[in-house]
Amino acid sequence: MIDFADDAQDLIAGYRRFRAGRYREASDLFHRLRKGQEPATMIIACADSRADPAMIFDAAPGELFTVRNVAALVPPYEESGGLHGVSAALEFAVTRLRVKQIVVMGHGGCGGIAASLAAAADRPVGRFIAPWVEIAAEARDAVLRDESIPQADWQEAVERRAVGQSLINLMSFPFVRAALANGSLQLNGAWFSIGRGELHWRDPATGAFAVVAAEDAADEPGNQA
């Protein structure tokens, strides 16, 4: 028998709960998914352990094609010899899976955005983190130049503007532009408040974020037929 370390024991216990509960309830779904996936939505989210897209959107296996990285950033299109994990996933989602929408979702208290702000103040943030969070530099610098935004609000303001920057960067990919042009793809932005459990959706026309109602108005008391 394998002797699991203490931290692994927690994972193994979770796996056993999964097998006894969720897997047993959805075994037919998993059986169908063994042949492939057809998700309608790609989510680009942060690697932060507190902002799980599958939990936030109550999604079943196979519904979301999810890429998670530091600060939910999308780099601009470029063809250098580097390794392009986000770009590869994006290409697969759009050209192979033919997802119908891409959602970039930031969140409150993002460590990657905090690192971007630290970098702007010439504080060390890490050898690999520093160049990555520079993807958000334009959004960050726009906030820092805006004298109407108090310093206490910089973090959240950059988190939201970084979503917009990633959406702009998505448009730099030729296959994304082609899918948008033929009407087969939509781009959306969102921001999640961890403390309040609130999802904020981005207006594509104005860039403003508005709270999504926790209940459908049709389901609220007094609104039912």
Number of C-alpha atoms within 10 A of each C-alpha: 3 4 7 11 8 9 8 11 12 12 12 13 11 12 13 12 13 13 14 11 11 10 15 12 12 13 12 10 13 14 9 11 13 8 7 9 14 15 18 17 23 24 21 27 26 24 17 18 6 14 20 16 19 15 10 12 11 10 11 11 14 16 16 20 21 19 19 17 16 18 28 28 30 25 23 17 14 11 9 7 6 7 9 14 12 17 18 10 15 26 17 13 23 21 12 10 18 18 22 18 20 25 20 27 30 31 26 19 17 22 17 24 30 19 22 27 23 14 19 15 9 9 12 12 17 11 8 8 15 17 14 20 24 19 20 27 20 14 20 25 14 13 21 18 9 10 9 8 12 11 11 8 10 17 19 20 20 27 27 26 20 28 30 25 22 23 22 15 16 22 16 15 17 12 15 21 14 14 18 16 11 8 10 14 19 15 18 17 25 22 23 23 16 14 9 8 11 17 22 21 19 23 13 13 6 7 14 14 16 14 14 13 10 9 8 9 11 10 10 9 7 8 9 8 5
